[in-house]
Amino acid sequence: MVIITHVKKLFEQVVKFGIVGIIAFFIDWGILNLLVALHMNATVAATISFLISLCFNYTASMKYVFVHRDDMARWMEMLIFLLSSAIGLLINDAIIWCCTSVVIDPSTQYTDHGRYTLYANIGKLIATVVVAVWNFVIRKWLLDAPDPNKPVKENSVAHRLGTWSLTHGPGAGRRVEEAEKTADAANGDATK
């Protein structure tokens, strides 16, 4: 029964991730095609469109797909998201560059714009699949809160990064003071 519940939860999360990803894809794809239609280089256009869709993706993913970890500061969450997205952007741009500068002659941007646009779109579709898998795996591993019915894995990378982020970086002093007050209050209640 526990396995079925876990699989069901993972399936629901993948579906939500897919819906957010489809919306982000259409934002990304639409802006890419608009910029390529204006004769912008496909790799530059892909970078711009990716970054714009990333803003939507972060907001929607953290609101509807992944659960914030209580053992991680928001700044660390954002940093992990941005670093994983930067790697995703590099993958995206490498695939689109390869499709529009290696597979075909890059001069087709000017001599056969329809073919250039087609190869840019083929590259975008391939990049979308590869980057979506990368994003889900890395975000599930590092950003998603553990199941509330299970104990936190103390030695997991996500937990160690999270607890470190709570005692370091922006707002750490305030969080430490609040934790000490809570612990003092709990100790005061226990001695009564």
Secondary structure, DSSP 8 states (H G I E B T S, - for coil): -HHHHHHHHHHHHHHHHHHHHHHHHHHHHHHHHHHHHTT--HHHHHHHHHHHHHHHHHHHIIIIIS---TTS-HHHHHHHHHHHHHHHHHHHHHHHHIIIIISS-TTHHHH-HHHHHHHHHHHHHHHHHHHHHHHHHHHHHHTS---TTS---TTSHHHHHHHHHHHSSTTHHHHHHHHHHHHHHHHHHHH-
